[in-house]
């Protein structure tokens, strides 16, 4: 099994009852290539969700979709923007301790030159983790951003 320590960024617009929120997240995930050729991406921060695919790109796309579904589930239960924001922040603070240990081991492999991922840009493993949940007052196209992934080194 090969494990890649990822830093990922996502910006999602989420509709709740009576509000639209922009969720801007910078977190950590672990991409693993299993012996059977499948790929899994597991959330480290936030933890508690994962997705798989037949290739790295399929697994990453499924992971992003699963992240969006988690946000939608939170929005369904939220009675207000403030409640939605609080629940998203709580979700973000959830850390998968098992995945974190594997992520840290994979970072050591990257730093030692034993693991390369030339298909990703490289960023410092200690890059800031953050989540920002903002009420959208005036939607505009300039707010659109694509997600990103990088290997942590």
C-alpha positions, 0 to 999 in steps of 0.5 A: 500500500502506498500512502500520499499525505495530501493538503486539500482546499475546497470552496463550496456554496451551500444552501440552507433554509433561509441562507446561502453559505460559502465554506472555504476549507483547507484540510488534510487527507490521506490518499492510499493506493491499495494492493488490489489497485483501488484508491481511497481518500480519507479525511484527516482534518476534517475526519470521519469521511472517505471515498474510493475510486479506480484511479487517484483522480476518481478517488479525489473526485469522489472524496470532494463529492462526499465532502459536499454531501456532508455539508448538505447534511449539516445544512438540512439539520441547521435551523439558521446560518449561525447553527450551520456555521457552528456545526461545520466548524465542529465537523472541521475540528474532528480529527481521525487519529488513525489517519493522522498517524498514517499521514504523518508517516507518509510525510516522513516518506516524502521528506526522505525522498522515498515517495514522489508525487510529480502529479501534485504541487508540493507544500509544507506539511505544516501549512495552516489548516482552516475553515471559514464559513461566511453568509453570502450576501451578494453572490458574484462570479468572482467568488468561484474557486476550484478546489486544489490538492497538494502533497505535504512535505 
